[in-house]
Amino acid sequence: MYNFKEPFVLKNFIEKHIVDSLNQWTVHNYGGKYFSDANMGLEGTRLTTRYFRGRNILYPNDAFLLQRKIIQELGLVDFLYPNYSHGIVNGIGFEGGDIYEHVDPVYHSQTMTVHCNAITQNCVEGGITIIENHEYPTSPGDLLVYPVSELQHRVTTVRGTVPRILWVFGFCLPINVAEKNLLEYM
């Protein structure tokens, strides 16, 4: 059982061919209709699919395979998706981009929002996730899991010519399920 009230990292969770496939989709699509400026930091340095409000985003099949793997590994049964396409967000951060400290919303009452951040490409320097003042360095293929609606988090400034690529798989867990998992974890 996992403790969804505290951050944890599943190292090498994502197979290399999935990482490569997701990166290819991001690089091919970030200039298109699905992505927009994240409105955090310098304009144009961080693009995201979070705000796309058209029909469902045509993510690659590998994104859905990874989402199913996460659901299975974490034992998620009783959950809702946040209010973004398929509960998935893809983001790309360029030189100078960062994410300011914030707490994400609760999308459905009596739940907490948990993100499973799949790091698929690291930048040259920076791009480190900070949760409640603790660094969580990750490598491509790692999965960082934490309750974004409960904990302050941010990302340090991206440095270098290699962009940071992140896939977020969001889940709204009923508070009682998260607490049950916490008690079983202890």
Buried (B, 14 or more C-beta within 10 A) or exposed (E): EBBBBBBEBBEEBBBEEBBBBBBEBBEEBBEEEBBEBBEBBEEEBBBBBBEBEEEEBEBBEBBEEBBEBBBEBBEBEEBBBBEBBBBBBBBBBBBBBBBEEEEBEBBBEEBBBBBBBBBBBBBEEBBBBBBEEEEBEBEBBBBBBBBBBBBEBBBBBBBBEBBBBBBBBBBBBBEEBBBBBBEEEE
